Amino acid sequence: MNAPHGVLAVTHGLALVGLRARTVRIECALAPGIPSLRLVGLPDAAVREAGDRVRTAFARSRLHWPRERIVVNLAPADLPKFGSGFDLAIAAAVLVATRQVPAAALDGAWLFGEVGLDGSVRAVPGVLPAAEGARRAGAARLVVGDPAAPEAALVDGPDVLPVRDLGELRSVLADEQRARRASPAPYVLPGNGPDLRDVRGQAVARRAVELAAAGGHHLLLAGPPGCGKTMLARRLHGLLPPLSLPAALEVASLASLAGERAAEDPLSLEPPLREPHHSVSAAGLIGGGSGIPRPGELSLAHHGLLLLDELLETPRWVLDALRQPLERGEVLITRARAAVRYPASVLLVAATNPCPCGYLGSPTRACTCRPDRIERYRARLSGPLLDRLDLQVELRPVERDQLAGPPDGEDTATVAARVADARELAARRWGEGVWNRDAPAEQLRSTCRPTALRALARAVEDLGLSARSFDRSLRVARTIADLDDAERVDTVHVEEAVAYRLADAVAV
Ligand SMILES: [Zn+2]
């Protein structure tokens, strides 16, 4: 290869920055001197160790290692590079620089994978976003380790060439062996979860669950233990429509980065459901850790449901950490060298006892809490977070007769069909995948009757709600109207929407 500055070989690898992968140009040069390998271009410890891994793997694979000084440059230098995913591209660069394969063999090829000391090529977390990055960069081929191939092939882009070890990499690139083609992991549709029919009574809460699924409105279920809060919250998951293919790839990419999916796992079109415990760590909730930041629960629930039980037992910092993702649909993980953003557009369903003992308002047991304790307990929810929970429902325990009787409500399939129709109306109005929750305020108002807007303004004033809750309630009213198949939001829709804010008015 005829390249300037003594560069003998150029290959392409991928650096993960958040959910996006950027191309890293890997240049390899040989120079006279004591045999060694030097990596330049801001590599972290794992990347630096790549030199040792690749050299040992060459020996074990009976590949020639030059008796010269090797310099490998990873460019651009200002791009942080983490992890072991560059090994394969570095190995290929050395193969070209030492003329064990022709340079042309790597035309249009991107490489991503870790090399084991025995010469095997392994999968690394983030294969899916790496493959998406290779597609965006215009790669014709993507070389990955055998185990990573089905996941990489989910992306409709470059041809995925799986290699078991460095020996196979060399023979494929040298055209001595026909490259195998990877077939993508299969897709699976959501399975059947628990059904809404199992829930007895709780008509208001059932309705709120339907509205949450149809409009993406965050939901607060408050009530004594055993009234079915968690049962309802889990059934909300079954009402969410299957993910679109791009959304499913995004969800799988985040799980891949978190090391939570195996490469051969099928691509699931089921929206995620995450239920972090309230003792979750900051890194567990938001994301973090050394090397490539691991996405946290908030991002693993992207395009799906985040279920927080015992919201008021949850530490203050967790509640505060929820605000930004709920507002912006992403989390920001700040690092010494760079900030990483992960998407986190979630539907939050929070459940809580009405007071520390749990029995405030219960007809069967008396609450034993002092009023000031109840006040302190509720204050933990804080105005700004409560403000974002657009649907607030107080549940009462179900009568024993009702529990023993036959199912008294609709099943999941019936409600899910209505939800899907309402989501379709919202998608036509605001764009694919946009929920009423995120509807632009001005356009939203233009779909409402003036009488409805006046009625809402009056209600917001009477109840002493925040100015922000005007638009938030209007979005809920839009969802109610959509489920009604009504083109314009009417007074009756607004009245129902405001009824879900009563706890807000009482608690703050
Ligand atoms: Zn109590």
Residues whose N, C-alpha, C, O or C-beta is under 5 A from the ligand:
A	BS01	ZN	C355 P356 C357 G358 Y359 L360 C367 T368 C369
